[in-house]
Amino acid sequence: MAIKEEIVCGLDIGSSQIVCVLGKYDTNRNTIEIIASGRNSCKGVKGGVVVSIHETAYSIKSAIEEAEEQTDEVVNKVYLGIRGEHIETLNNRGVVSISRTDKEITADDVEQAIDNAKAIQISPDRDIIDTIPQEFSLDRQKGVPNPIGMDGHYLEVYVHIVTAGMNHLTNIYKSVSQAGFSVVEPIYGIMALGDIVVLDEEKDVGCLLIDFGGQTTGMAIYSEGSIRFSREISCGSDLITRDIAHALHTSLAQAQLVKEKYGVTIPNLVKEDKEIEFIGVDGHNVHKTTRKRLADIIAPRLEEISERINDEIQNSTYADAIVPGGIILTGGGAKLQNCAEAFERVIGISTRMGLPQNIMGSNEIISNPVYATAIGVLRYRPHPETSRIKRIMKRIPLWKRVRDLF
C-alpha cells in the first residue's frame, strides 16, 4: 500500500501569543510526525479572546509563515486550539428507551443518547463545540464501555459538554480568515492536551492537568478514565512577567526574556547567585540584578497563582479524586525552573511536568511545553473519513473499553 501523507497545521490561540506546529500525517498508519513550528507574541489577543482582528491575523500569519519556511510546505487550513474564560463546561446525561422488538443497541442509539444529552438550555450567544462521553449505562448498569451490539431497554450516556461564546469564536475565525487560512475544527485546548500529556493510568486513578498559560490557566480533572471537570481561570505567568518588569524597571519584553532565561521559582534553590544584565525601560541603559533577587520576585506571585488553583480544586467536589495520580503541569508558564516543585509545595499534591507522549518529530519542539497544545490539537483531530459516532467512541480510551469487558 502506497504511503499517503498530508501536511496538517495545529494552531493554538494562546492567552497572549500564537503558536503553531506543522505535522506530516500518514493516513495509512494514522500517525503524525511534527516537522516544524512557529510562534509570535500577539497584542490582539487577551486571555484567549480576540481584541483586535488585524493584530491577531498578523500574528497568525507570521507564526504559520515561520513554520512554512522550515519545510517549504504551504498551509491552507488549520485545526484550531482555543482557550479563555469565555469557554464553559458542564456534565449532563442523555437517555434513549429502546422500544423496538430488536433490543440490540446500535450506533444510531448511541448517537441519539448523546444528542439528547446535548439538548440543554444555553444562552443564545453560546455554542457547543465538543461533547466527550464519560461512560454509558445500560438498564441501570453503570460502567458499560461500549454498548453497541449489546441488548437492553434503557441506554444512558454521561457526557462532558464544552461551550464557547459565539461572538468570540467568530472573531477568531475572522482573524484566521484574514490571515489567509480556513478553520477545519475548533478544539478546546486542554482537552487536546489531556490526550497527549496525561497517561491512561493517571486518568484511571484520578489526576489534575494544569495548562499554565500567559493570561489564563486551564484545569482538567480526570477520574475513572474520563474528564470530570474543566475550567479556565484568569491568571497566568504574564503576572510574573509584569512583577519582574515593575521591580526591575524594565520593559515587558525584557522581563519576559529574563524570566525565561534565569527565572527560578524557589529562592532557596538558587545555588549560584550570579549577576544578570538586562536593558532598562529606556531601551538603552544596562542594569544588573541577581538570580536570587529574581527568584524573590517570582516566588510570591507563583504562590498566589497556586493558591488560586487550589481554591478551584477544593470548590470542584473532586479534590480527593486527583490525589492518586497527582498533578500534570504543562504550558508556557511551566518552563520556569522548579515550577512543578513550587506548585507541589503549595497545593500539597505530587506534581510532574507534562510533555507530549508517543509523538514523533523534532525533540526541540516536542520537549517544549509551549507547543504542547498545538501538538495536541493535531492528535485530537478526527480522521476526515471517520464517521461521527466512531469519532465519539474514540474519545473513550481503548484500554478502558477493553478493561471493562473483564
C-alpha atoms as a printed R data frame, in Angstrom:
    type eleno elety resid chain resno       x      y      z
1   ATOM     1    CA   MET     A     1   0.000  0.000  0.000
2   ATOM     2    CA   ALA     A     2   1.400  3.371 -1.012
3   ATOM     3    CA   ILE     A     3   2.097  5.751  1.837
4   ATOM     4    CA   LYS     A     4  -0.293  8.682  1.708
5   ATOM     5    CA   GLU     A     5   0.826 11.773  3.598
6   ATOM     6    CA   GLU     A     6  -0.588 15.217  4.085
7   ATOM     7    CA   ILE     A     7   0.709 18.286  5.908
8   ATOM     8    CA   VAL     A     8  -1.547 19.439  8.729
9   ATOM     9    CA   CYS     A     9  -1.332 22.529 10.927
10  ATOM    10    CA   GLY     A    10  -2.251 22.817 14.588
11  ATOM    11    CA   LEU     A    11  -2.836 26.441 15.634
12  ATOM    12    CA   ASP     A    12  -3.018 27.409 19.316
13  ATOM    13    CA   ILE     A    13  -4.659 30.761 20.008
14  ATOM    14    CA   GLY     A    14  -2.948 31.272 23.339
15  ATOM    15    CA   SER     A    15  -3.811 33.774 26.012
16  ATOM    16    CA   SER     A    16  -1.142 36.221 24.800
17  ATOM    17    CA   GLN     A    17   0.648 34.539 21.887
18  ATOM    18    CA   ILE     A    18   0.016 32.497 18.752
19  ATOM    19    CA   VAL     A    19   1.698 29.094 18.420
20  ATOM    20    CA   CYS     A    20   1.571 26.627 15.557
21  ATOM    21    CA   VAL     A    21   3.110 23.298 14.570
22  ATOM    22    CA   LEU     A    22   3.145 21.509 11.244
23  ATOM    23    CA   GLY     A    23   2.790 17.753 11.159
24  ATOM    24    CA   LYS     A    24   3.206 15.114  8.498
25  ATOM    25    CA   TYR     A    25   0.104 12.940  8.727
26  ATOM    26    CA   ASP     A    26   0.391  9.356  7.483
27  ATOM    27    CA   THR     A    27  -3.204  8.486  6.608
28  ATOM    28    CA   ASN     A    28  -2.450  4.760  6.336
29  ATOM    29    CA   ARG     A    29  -0.914  4.420  9.782
30  ATOM    30    CA   ASN     A    30  -2.858  7.286 11.369
31  ATOM    31    CA   THR     A    31   0.383  8.779 12.776
32  ATOM    32    CA   ILE     A    32   1.702 12.336 12.869
33  ATOM    33    CA   GLU     A    33   5.323 13.470 12.767
34  ATOM    34    CA   ILE     A    34   5.960 17.038 13.949
35  ATOM    35    CA   ILE     A    35   8.214 18.737 11.382
36  ATOM    36    CA   ALA     A    36   8.105 22.487 12.076
37  ATOM    37    CA   SER     A    37   6.872 25.157 14.481
38  ATOM    38    CA   GLY     A    38   6.288 28.874 14.743
39  ATOM    39    CA   ARG     A    39   5.248 31.325 17.428
40  ATOM    40    CA   ASN     A    40   4.542 35.022 17.695
41  ATOM    41    CA   SER     A    41   3.536 37.268 20.566
42  ATOM    42    CA   CYS     A    42   0.148 38.843 19.960
43  ATOM    43    CA   LYS     A    43  -1.261 42.119 21.256
44  ATOM    44    CA   GLY     A    44  -4.538 41.308 19.537
45  ATOM    45    CA   VAL     A    45  -5.382 38.506 21.974
46  ATOM    46    CA   LYS     A    46  -6.124 38.946 25.664
47  ATOM    47    CA   GLY     A    47  -6.809 35.843 27.706
48  ATOM    48    CA   GLY     A    48  -7.669 33.805 24.603
49  ATOM    49    CA   VAL     A    49 -10.158 36.434 23.384
50  ATOM    50    CA   VAL     A    50  -9.536 38.470 20.219
51  ATOM    51    CA   VAL     A    51  -9.479 42.203 20.921
52  ATOM    52    CA   SER     A    52  -8.018 43.176 17.537
53  ATOM    53    CA   ILE     A    53  -8.700 41.100 14.430
54  ATOM    54    CA   HIS     A    54  -5.972 42.885 12.466
55  ATOM    55    CA   GLU     A    55  -3.263 42.306 15.097
56  ATOM    56    CA   THR     A    56  -4.329 38.680 15.620
57  ATOM    57    CA   ALA     A    57  -4.404 37.958 11.877
58  ATOM    58    CA   TYR     A    58  -0.895 39.379 11.529
59  ATOM    59    CA   SER     A    59   0.438 37.184 14.362
60  ATOM    60    CA   ILE     A    60  -1.272 34.070 12.961
61  ATOM    61    CA   LYS     A    61   0.197 34.740  9.515
62  ATOM    62    CA   SER     A    62   3.677 35.355 10.973
63  ATOM    63    CA   ALA     A    63   3.654 32.185 13.101
64  ATOM    64    CA   ILE     A    64   2.474 29.941 10.261
65  ATOM    65    CA   GLU     A    65   4.865 31.503  7.743
66  ATOM    66    CA   GLU     A    66   7.730 30.854 10.171
67  ATOM    67    CA   ALA     A    67   6.776 27.179 10.210
68  ATOM    68    CA   GLU     A    68   6.250 27.051  6.437
69  ATOM    69    CA   GLU     A    69   9.748 28.416  5.815
70  ATOM    70    CA   GLN     A    70  11.242 25.500  7.745
71  ATOM    71    CA   THR     A    71   9.615 22.946  5.452
72  ATOM    72    CA   ASP     A    72   8.828 24.631  2.103
73  ATOM    73    CA   GLU     A    73   5.231 23.497  2.667
74  ATOM    74    CA   VAL     A    74   2.133 25.641  2.173
75  ATOM    75    CA   VAL     A    75  -0.688 25.667  4.745
76  ATOM    76    CA   ASN     A    76  -4.284 26.334  3.727
77  ATOM    77    CA   LYS     A    77  -6.321 25.145  6.702
78  ATOM    78    CA   VAL     A    78  -5.769 24.808 10.444
79  ATOM    79    CA   TYR     A    79  -7.038 22.761 13.365
80  ATOM    80    CA   LEU     A    80  -7.735 25.437 15.926
81  ATOM    81    CA   GLY     A    81  -6.975 25.223 19.646
82  ATOM    82    CA   ILE     A    82  -8.875 27.770 21.736
83  ATOM    83    CA   ARG     A    83  -8.960 28.777 25.401
84  ATOM    84    CA   GLY     A    84 -10.158 31.585 27.643
85  ATOM    85    CA   GLU     A    85 -12.823 32.356 30.220
86  ATOM    86    CA   HIS     A    86 -15.495 32.510 27.514
87  ATOM    87    CA   ILE     A    87 -15.268 28.698 27.441
88  ATOM    88    CA   GLU     A    88 -17.602 26.957 29.887
89  ATOM    89    CA   THR     A    89 -18.186 23.281 30.590
90  ATOM    90    CA   LEU     A    90 -20.795 21.150 32.322
91  ATOM    91    CA   ASN     A    91 -21.711 17.499 32.857
92  ATOM    92    CA   ASN     A    92 -25.028 16.077 31.697
93  ATOM    93    CA   ARG     A    93 -26.710 12.797 30.776
94  ATOM    94    CA   GLY     A    94 -28.821 11.627 27.893
95  ATOM    95    CA   VAL     A    95 -31.316  8.751 27.746
96  ATOM    96    CA   VAL     A    96 -32.786  6.573 24.999
97  ATOM    97    CA   SER     A    97 -35.506  3.964 25.523
98  ATOM    98    CA   ILE     A    98 -35.321  1.018 23.131
99  ATOM    99    CA   SER     A    99 -38.970  0.226 22.312
100 ATOM   100    CA   ARG     A   100 -38.486 -1.860 19.156
101 ATOM   101    CA   THR     A   101 -38.605 -5.683 19.168
102 ATOM   102    CA   ASP     A   102 -34.905 -5.929 18.414
103 ATOM   103    CA   LYS     A   103 -33.244 -4.702 21.603
104 ATOM   104    CA   GLU     A   104 -29.687 -4.665 20.243
105 ATOM   105    CA   ILE     A   105 -28.045 -1.267 20.781
106 ATOM   106    CA   THR     A   106 -26.916  0.349 17.524
107 ATOM   107    CA   ALA     A   107 -24.600  3.240 16.704
108 ATOM   108    CA   ASP     A   108 -27.714  5.320 15.975
109 ATOM   109    CA   ASP     A   109 -28.990  4.646 19.509
110 ATOM   110    CA   VAL     A   110 -25.704  5.830 20.998
111 ATOM   111    CA   GLU     A   111 -25.716  8.921 18.804
112 ATOM   112    CA   GLN     A   112 -29.307  9.677 19.810
113 ATOM   113    CA   ALA     A   113 -28.437  9.364 23.516
114 ATOM   114    CA   ILE     A   114 -25.535 11.785 23.077
115 ATOM   115    CA   ASP     A   115 -27.729 14.206 21.128
116 ATOM   116    CA   ASN     A   116 -30.292 14.031 23.957
117 ATOM   117    CA   ALA     A   117 -27.535 14.840 26.468
118 ATOM   118    CA   LYS     A   118 -26.680 17.915 24.392
119 ATOM   119    CA   ALA     A   119 -30.298 19.138 24.460
120 ATOM   120    CA   ILE     A   120 -29.615 21.684 27.188
121 ATOM   121    CA   GLN     A   121 -30.655 25.271 27.642
122 ATOM   122    CA   ILE     A   122 -27.742 27.564 26.934
123 ATOM   123    CA   SER     A   123 -27.567 31.264 26.174
124 ATOM   124    CA   PRO     A   124 -28.249 32.072 22.501
125 ATOM   125    CA   ASP     A   125 -24.799 33.640 22.261
126 ATOM   126    CA   ARG     A   126 -23.081 30.334 23.084
127 ATOM   127    CA   ASP     A   127 -22.346 27.242 21.002
128 ATOM   128    CA   ILE     A   128 -21.476 23.638 21.893
129 ATOM   129    CA   ILE     A   129 -18.057 22.845 20.414
130 ATOM   130    CA   ASP     A   130 -17.412 19.420 21.939
131 ATOM   131    CA   THR     A   131 -19.162 16.591 23.767
132 ATOM   132    CA   ILE     A   132 -16.994 13.962 25.458
133 ATOM   133    CA   PRO     A   133 -18.654 10.715 26.633
134 ATOM   134    CA   GLN     A   134 -17.648  9.798 30.174
135 ATOM   135    CA   GLU     A   135 -19.413  6.456 30.485
136 ATOM   136    CA   PHE     A   136 -22.526  4.535 29.454
137 ATOM   137    CA   SER     A   137 -25.201  2.800 31.491
138 ATOM   138    CA   LEU     A   138 -27.417  0.019 30.124
139 ATOM   139    CA   ASP     A   139 -30.580 -0.958 32.010
140 ATOM   140    CA   ARG     A   140 -29.207  0.937 35.063
141 ATOM   141    CA   GLN     A   141 -25.900 -0.985 34.956
142 ATOM   142    CA   LYS     A   142 -23.139  1.616 35.009
143 ATOM   143    CA   GLY     A   143 -19.630  1.211 33.692
144 ATOM   144    CA   VAL     A   144 -20.530 -0.054 30.216
145 ATOM   145    CA   PRO     A   145 -17.594  0.994 27.992
146 ATOM   146    CA   ASN     A   146 -19.260  0.499 24.604
147 ATOM   147    CA   PRO     A   147 -22.917 -0.574 24.473
148 ATOM   148    CA   ILE     A   148 -23.074 -1.145 20.703
149 ATOM   149    CA   GLY     A   149 -24.102 -4.746 19.995
150 ATOM   150    CA   MET     A   150 -25.465 -5.368 23.499
151 ATOM   151    CA   ASP     A   151 -29.170 -5.896 24.280
152 ATOM   152    CA   GLY     A   152 -31.064 -3.540 26.539
153 ATOM   153    CA   HIS     A   153 -34.173 -1.431 27.055
154 ATOM   154    CA   TYR     A   154 -32.704  1.725 28.604
155 ATOM   155    CA   LEU     A   155 -29.473  3.404 27.437
156 ATOM   156    CA   GLU     A   156 -27.889  6.280 29.324
157 ATOM   157    CA   VAL     A   157 -24.766  8.257 28.496
158 ATOM   158    CA   TYR     A   158 -22.928 10.674 30.783
159 ATOM   159    CA   VAL     A   159 -21.089 13.452 28.958
160 ATOM   160    CA   HIS     A   160 -18.830 16.469 29.484
161 ATOM   161    CA   ILE     A   161 -20.055 19.359 27.310
162 ATOM   162    CA   VAL     A   162 -17.852 22.261 26.187
163 ATOM   163    CA   THR     A   163 -19.445 25.560 25.124
164 ATOM   164    CA   ALA     A   164 -17.858 28.744 23.805
165 ATOM   165    CA   GLY     A   165 -19.007 32.312 23.232
166 ATOM   166    CA   MET     A   166 -20.198 32.510 19.612
167 ATOM   167    CA   ASN     A   167 -19.022 36.092 19.113
168 ATOM   168    CA   HIS     A   168 -15.566 35.225 20.428
169 ATOM   169    CA   LEU     A   169 -15.430 32.207 18.114
170 ATOM   170    CA   THR     A   170 -16.490 34.342 15.166
171 ATOM   171    CA   ASN     A   171 -13.763 36.885 15.858
172 ATOM   172    CA   ILE     A   172 -11.173 34.094 15.984
173 ATOM   173    CA   TYR     A   173 -12.482 32.679 12.681
174 ATOM   174    CA   LYS     A   174 -12.322 36.145 11.113
175 ATOM   175    CA   SER     A   175  -8.725 36.545 12.285
176 ATOM   176    CA   VAL     A   176  -7.742 33.174 10.804
177 ATOM   177    CA   SER     A   177  -9.540 34.009  7.561
178 ATOM   178    CA   GLN     A   178  -7.925 37.447  7.316
179 ATOM   179    CA   ALA     A   179  -4.550 35.741  7.754
180 ATOM   180    CA   GLY     A   180  -5.348 33.641  4.679
181 ATOM   181    CA   PHE     A   181  -6.383 30.316  6.222
182 ATOM   182    CA   SER     A   182  -9.563 28.395  6.997
183 ATOM   183    CA   VAL     A   183 -10.598 26.605 10.204
184 ATOM   184    CA   VAL     A   184 -11.283 22.880  9.985
185 ATOM   185    CA   GLU     A   185 -12.482 22.475 13.568
186 ATOM   186    CA   PRO     A   186 -12.290 24.409 16.871
187 ATOM   187    CA   ILE     A   187 -10.933 22.345 19.781
188 ATOM   188    CA   TYR     A   188 -10.780 23.274 23.458
189 ATOM   189    CA   GLY     A   189  -7.031 23.225 24.031
190 ATOM   190    CA   ILE     A   190  -6.935 21.489 27.382
191 ATOM   191    CA   MET     A   191  -8.965 18.553 26.034
192 ATOM   192    CA   ALA     A   192  -6.347 18.073 23.344
193 ATOM   193    CA   LEU     A   193  -3.579 18.388 25.934
194 ATOM   194    CA   GLY     A   194  -5.145 15.669 28.072
195 ATOM   195    CA   ASP     A   195  -4.844 13.209 25.196
196 ATOM   196    CA   ILE     A   196  -1.074 13.620 24.829
197 ATOM   197    CA   VAL     A   197   0.411 14.551 28.224
198 ATOM   198    CA   VAL     A   198  -1.768 12.586 30.683
199 ATOM   199    CA   LEU     A   199  -1.221  8.842 30.945
200 ATOM   200    CA   ASP     A   200  -4.190  6.477 30.795
201 ATOM   201    CA   GLU     A   201  -3.274  5.112 34.228
202 ATOM   202    CA   GLU     A   202  -3.344  8.644 35.671
203 ATOM   203    CA   LYS     A   203  -6.795  9.263 34.192
204 ATOM   204    CA   ASP     A   204  -7.992  5.991 35.674
205 ATOM   205    CA   VAL     A   205  -6.860  6.599 39.261
206 ATOM   206    CA   GLY     A   206  -7.614 10.333 39.177
207 ATOM   207    CA   CYS     A   207  -5.433 13.361 38.403
208 ATOM   208    CA   LEU     A   208  -5.387 17.069 37.574
209 ATOM   209    CA   LEU     A   209  -3.992 18.609 34.378
210 ATOM   210    CA   ILE     A   210  -2.875 22.249 34.606
211 ATOM   211    CA   ASP     A   211  -2.194 24.288 31.463
212 ATOM   212    CA   PHE     A   212  -0.192 27.212 32.854
213 ATOM   213    CA   GLY     A   213  -0.578 29.881 30.173
214 ATOM   214    CA   GLY     A   214   0.265 33.551 29.925
215 ATOM   215    CA   GLN     A   215  -3.000 35.213 30.909
216 ATOM   216    CA   THR     A   216  -5.180 32.193 31.648
217 ATOM   217    CA   THR     A   217  -4.676 28.826 33.300
218 ATOM   218    CA   GLY     A   218  -6.689 25.791 32.255
219 ATOM   219    CA   MET     A   219  -7.636 22.958 34.607
220 ATOM   220    CA   ALA     A   220  -8.959 19.485 33.807
221 ATOM   221    CA   ILE     A   221  -9.750 16.803 36.403
222 ATOM   222    CA   TYR     A   222  -9.857 13.139 35.361
223 ATOM   223    CA   SER     A   223 -11.285 10.231 37.320
224 ATOM   224    CA   GLU     A   224 -12.211  6.649 36.403
225 ATOM   225    CA   GLY     A   225 -10.685  7.186 32.969
226 ATOM   226    CA   SER     A   226 -12.735 10.227 31.915
227 ATOM   227    CA   ILE     A   227 -12.803 14.006 32.141
228 ATOM   228    CA   ARG     A   228 -14.997 15.077 35.069
229 ATOM   229    CA   PHE     A   229 -14.310 18.793 35.476
230 ATOM   230    CA   SER     A   230 -12.615 21.564 33.491
231 ATOM   231    CA   ARG     A   231 -12.262 25.292 33.943
232 ATOM   232    CA   GLU     A   232 -10.357 28.363 32.735
233 ATOM   233    CA   ILE     A   233  -9.208 30.909 35.307
234 ATOM   234    CA   SER     A   234  -7.953 34.412 34.584
235 ATOM   235    CA   CYS     A   235  -4.418 34.264 35.911
236 ATOM   236    CA   GLY     A   236  -1.166 33.119 34.376
237 ATOM   237    CA   SER     A   237   2.558 33.597 34.025
238 ATOM   238    CA   ASP     A   238   2.215 37.085 32.484
239 ATOM   239    CA   LEU     A   239   1.525 38.316 36.017
240 ATOM   240    CA   ILE     A   240   5.025 37.179 36.929
241 ATOM   241    CA   THR     A   241   6.440 38.987 33.888
242 ATOM   242    CA   ARG     A   242   4.735 42.209 34.978
243 ATOM   243    CA   ASP     A   243   6.077 41.854 38.514
244 ATOM   244    CA   ILE     A   244   9.604 41.500 37.127
245 ATOM   245    CA   ALA     A   245   9.177 44.498 34.814
246 ATOM   246    CA   HIS     A   246   7.902 46.639 37.687
247 ATOM   247    CA   ALA     A   247  10.559 45.565 40.198
248 ATOM   248    CA   LEU     A   248  13.494 45.852 37.795
249 ATOM   249    CA   HIS     A   249  12.258 48.970 35.937
250 ATOM   250    CA   THR     A   250  12.429 47.312 32.567
251 ATOM   251    CA   SER     A   251  10.121 46.606 29.633
252 ATOM   252    CA   LEU     A   252   7.743 43.658 29.487
253 ATOM   253    CA   ALA     A   253   9.765 42.207 26.610
254 ATOM   254    CA   GLN     A   254  12.994 42.344 28.634
255 ATOM   255    CA   ALA     A   255  11.217 40.987 31.717
256 ATOM   256    CA   GLN     A   256   9.964 38.022 29.658
257 ATOM   257    CA   LEU     A   257  13.477 37.281 28.394
258 ATOM   258    CA   VAL     A   258  14.953 37.499 31.898
259 ATOM   259    CA   LYS     A   259  12.188 35.276 33.296
260 ATOM   260    CA   GLU     A   260  12.609 32.576 30.657
261 ATOM   261    CA   LYS     A   261  16.421 32.543 30.802
262 ATOM   262    CA   TYR     A   262  17.117 32.987 34.509
263 ATOM   263    CA   GLY     A   263  13.833 32.555 36.370
264 ATOM   264    CA   VAL     A   264  13.739 30.275 39.432
265 ATOM   265    CA   THR     A   265  10.528 29.651 41.367
266 ATOM   266    CA   ILE     A   266  12.019 28.676 44.744
267 ATOM   267    CA   PRO     A   267  14.583 31.191 46.139
268 ATOM   268    CA   ASN     A   268  16.412 28.765 48.424
269 ATOM   269    CA   LEU     A   269  17.180 26.532 45.439
270 ATOM   270    CA   VAL     A   270  19.347 29.207 43.814
271 ATOM   271    CA   LYS     A   271  22.800 27.627 44.079
272 ATOM   272    CA   GLU     A   272  24.818 30.270 42.267
273 ATOM   273    CA   ASP     A   273  23.670 33.835 42.856
274 ATOM   274    CA   LYS     A   274  25.242 35.226 39.698
275 ATOM   275    CA   GLU     A   275  24.605 38.665 38.271
276 ATOM   276    CA   ILE     A   276  22.136 39.168 35.417
277 ATOM   277    CA   GLU     A   277  22.355 42.036 32.951
278 ATOM   278    CA   PHE     A   278  19.310 43.488 31.219
279 ATOM   279    CA   ILE     A   279  18.231 46.631 29.373
280 ATOM   280    CA   GLY     A   280  16.285 49.219 31.356
281 ATOM   281    CA   VAL     A   281  12.876 50.576 30.439
282 ATOM   282    CA   ASP     A   282  14.539 53.414 28.467
283 ATOM   283    CA   GLY     A   283  15.838 50.834 25.999
284 ATOM   284    CA   HIS     A   284  19.466 51.913 26.345
285 ATOM   285    CA   ASN     A   285  20.985 51.674 29.811
286 ATOM   286    CA   VAL     A   286  22.221 48.308 31.074
287 ATOM   287    CA   HIS     A   287  21.137 47.321 34.587
288 ATOM   288    CA   LYS     A   288  22.087 44.408 36.828
289 ATOM   289    CA   THR     A   289  20.319 42.138 39.287
290 ATOM   290    CA   THR     A   290  20.903 38.661 40.724
291 ATOM   291    CA   ARG     A   291  19.132 35.330 40.278
292 ATOM   292    CA   LYS     A   292  18.297 35.335 43.982
293 ATOM   293    CA   ARG     A   293  16.506 38.677 43.717
294 ATOM   294    CA   LEU     A   294  14.726 37.471 40.591
295 ATOM   295    CA   ALA     A   295  13.541 34.366 42.455
296 ATOM   296    CA   ASP     A   296  12.318 36.571 45.326
297 ATOM   297    CA   ILE     A   297  10.166 38.465 42.795
298 ATOM   298    CA   ILE     A   298   8.783 35.333 41.149
299 ATOM   299    CA   ALA     A   299   8.002 33.212 44.213
300 ATOM   300    CA   PRO     A   300   5.182 35.267 45.842
301 ATOM   301    CA   ARG     A   301   3.208 35.593 42.613
302 ATOM   302    CA   LEU     A   302   3.569 31.905 41.764
303 ATOM   303    CA   GLU     A   303   2.390 31.036 45.267
304 ATOM   304    CA   GLU     A   304  -0.656 33.273 44.775
305 ATOM   305    CA   ILE     A   305  -1.468 31.575 41.446
306 ATOM   306    CA   SER     A   306  -1.033 28.133 43.037
307 ATOM   307    CA   GLU     A   307  -3.402 29.079 45.848
308 ATOM   308    CA   ARG     A   308  -5.985 30.288 43.322
309 ATOM   309    CA   ILE     A   309  -5.788 26.939 41.532
310 ATOM   310    CA   ASN     A   310  -6.055 25.101 44.840
311 ATOM   311    CA   ASP     A   311  -9.225 27.058 45.669
312 ATOM   312    CA   GLU     A   312 -10.738 25.915 42.360
313 ATOM   313    CA   ILE     A   313  -9.770 22.321 43.165
314 ATOM   314    CA   GLN     A   314 -11.465 22.454 46.559
315 ATOM   315    CA   ASN     A   315 -14.615 24.003 45.058
316 ATOM   316    CA   SER     A   316 -14.843 21.381 42.310
317 ATOM   317    CA   THR     A   317 -16.004 18.492 44.577
318 ATOM   318    CA   TYR     A   318 -13.227 16.391 43.007
319 ATOM   319    CA   ALA     A   319 -10.415 17.379 45.395
320 ATOM   320    CA   ASP     A   320  -9.931 13.844 46.726
321 ATOM   321    CA   ALA     A   321 -10.139 12.285 43.268
322 ATOM   322    CA   ILE     A   322  -6.902 13.848 41.986
323 ATOM   323    CA   VAL     A   323  -4.620 12.729 44.821
324 ATOM   324    CA   PRO     A   324  -3.649  9.248 43.494
325 ATOM   325    CA   GLY     A   325  -2.485 10.384 40.043
326 ATOM   326    CA   GLY     A   326  -1.309 13.808 41.145
327 ATOM   327    CA   ILE     A   327  -0.893 16.942 39.047
328 ATOM   328    CA   ILE     A   328   0.434 17.110 35.494
329 ATOM   329    CA   LEU     A   329   1.773 20.588 34.721
330 ATOM   330    CA   THR     A   330   2.304 21.943 31.211
331 ATOM   331    CA   GLY     A   331   2.012 25.176 29.204
332 ATOM   332    CA   GLY     A   332   4.430 28.009 28.503
333 ATOM   333    CA   GLY     A   333   4.454 29.191 32.119
334 ATOM   334    CA   ALA     A   334   5.676 25.773 33.247
335 ATOM   335    CA   LYS     A   335   9.104 26.425 31.681
336 ATOM   336    CA   LEU     A   336  10.171 28.240 34.841
337 ATOM   337    CA   GLN     A   337  12.846 26.291 36.704
338 ATOM   338    CA   ASN     A   338  11.433 24.109 39.522
339 ATOM   339    CA   CYS     A   339   7.888 25.182 38.597
340 ATOM   340    CA   ALA     A   340   6.379 21.735 39.255
341 ATOM   341    CA   GLU     A   341   8.044 21.588 42.675
342 ATOM   342    CA   ALA     A   342   6.718 25.052 43.541
343 ATOM   343    CA   PHE     A   343   3.134 24.003 42.709
344 ATOM   344    CA   GLU     A   344   3.560 20.814 44.709
345 ATOM   345    CA   ARG     A   345   4.726 22.735 47.801
346 ATOM   346    CA   VAL     A   346   1.627 24.952 47.825
347 ATOM   347    CA   ILE     A   347  -1.075 22.504 46.726
348 ATOM   348    CA   GLY     A   348   0.405 19.546 48.592
349 ATOM   349    CA   ILE     A   349  -0.075 17.013 45.787
350 ATOM   350    CA   SER     A   350   2.636 15.236 43.802
351 ATOM   351    CA   THR     A   351   3.323 17.205 40.603
352 ATOM   352    CA   ARG     A   352   5.206 16.319 37.418
353 ATOM   353    CA   MET     A   353   5.940 18.108 34.160
354 ATOM   354    CA   GLY     A   354   3.703 17.011 31.295
355 ATOM   355    CA   LEU     A   355   5.210 16.671 27.824
356 ATOM   356    CA   PRO     A   356   3.678 15.040 24.721
357 ATOM   357    CA   GLN     A   357   3.859 11.247 24.802
358 ATOM   358    CA   ASN     A   358   4.420  8.935 21.814
359 ATOM   359    CA   ILE     A   359   4.925 11.802 19.365
360 ATOM   360    CA   MET     A   360   7.442 11.603 16.537
361 ATOM   361    CA   GLY     A   361   9.457 14.584 15.356
362 ATOM   362    CA   SER     A   362  11.875 17.257 16.475
363 ATOM   363    CA   ASN     A   363  12.724 16.897 20.163
364 ATOM   364    CA   GLU     A   364  13.313 20.650 20.331
365 ATOM   365    CA   ILE     A   365   9.618 21.167 19.607
366 ATOM   366    CA   ILE     A   366   8.156 18.174 21.449
367 ATOM   367    CA   SER     A   367  10.106 18.837 24.666
368 ATOM   368    CA   ASN     A   368   8.974 22.484 24.827
369 ATOM   369    CA   PRO     A   369   5.658 22.820 26.727
370 ATOM   370    CA   VAL     A   370   4.877 25.983 24.742
371 ATOM   371    CA   TYR     A   371   3.989 23.781 21.747
372 ATOM   372    CA   ALA     A   372   2.083 21.081 23.659
373 ATOM   373    CA   THR     A   373  -1.423 22.378 22.898
374 ATOM   374    CA   ALA     A   374  -0.738 22.872 19.188
375 ATOM   375    CA   ILE     A   375   0.613 19.312 19.015
376 ATOM   376    CA   GLY     A   376  -2.353 18.021 20.971
377 ATOM   377    CA   VAL     A   377  -4.793 19.662 18.560
378 ATOM   378    CA   LEU     A   378  -3.309 17.616 15.714
379 ATOM   379    CA   ARG     A   379  -3.632 14.375 17.674
380 ATOM   380    CA   TYR     A   380  -7.144 15.199 18.871
381 ATOM   381    CA   ARG     A   381  -8.468 15.936 15.415
382 ATOM   382    CA   PRO     A   382 -10.641 13.200 13.876
383 ATOM   383    CA   HIS     A   383  -9.667 11.362 10.723
384 ATOM   384    CA   PRO     A   384 -11.573 13.170  7.936
385 ATOM   385    CA   GLU     A   385 -13.134  9.911  6.691
386 ATOM   386    CA   THR     A   386 -14.245  8.711 10.122
387 ATOM   387    CA   SER     A   387 -17.946  8.799 10.927
388 ATOM   388    CA   ARG     A   388 -19.234 10.961 13.778
389 ATOM   389    CA   ILE     A   389 -20.139  8.027 16.024
390 ATOM   390    CA   LYS     A   390 -16.710  6.430 15.549
391 ATOM   391    CA   ARG     A   391 -15.072  9.716 16.479
392 ATOM   392    CA   ILE     A   392 -17.235  9.907 19.607
393 ATOM   393    CA   MET     A   393 -16.420  6.353 20.660
394 ATOM   394    CA   LYS     A   394 -12.701  7.020 20.168
395 ATOM   395    CA   ARG     A   395 -12.935  9.628 22.963
396 ATOM   396    CA   ILE     A   396 -13.315  6.691 25.384
397 ATOM   397    CA   PRO     A   397  -9.798  5.204 25.665
398 ATOM   398    CA   LEU     A   398  -9.278  1.745 24.165
399 ATOM   399    CA   TRP     A   399  -7.667  0.499 27.370
400 ATOM   400    CA   LYS     A   400 -10.850  1.358 29.277
401 ATOM   401    CA   ARG     A   401 -13.105 -0.274 26.680
402 ATOM   402    CA   VAL     A   402 -11.091 -3.492 26.895
403 ATOM   403    CA   ARG     A   403 -10.584 -3.449 30.669
404 ATOM   404    CA   ASP     A   404 -14.281 -3.183 31.448
405 ATOM   405    CA   LEU     A   405 -15.035 -6.337 29.455
406 ATOM   406    CA   PHE     A   406 -13.289 -8.498 32.088
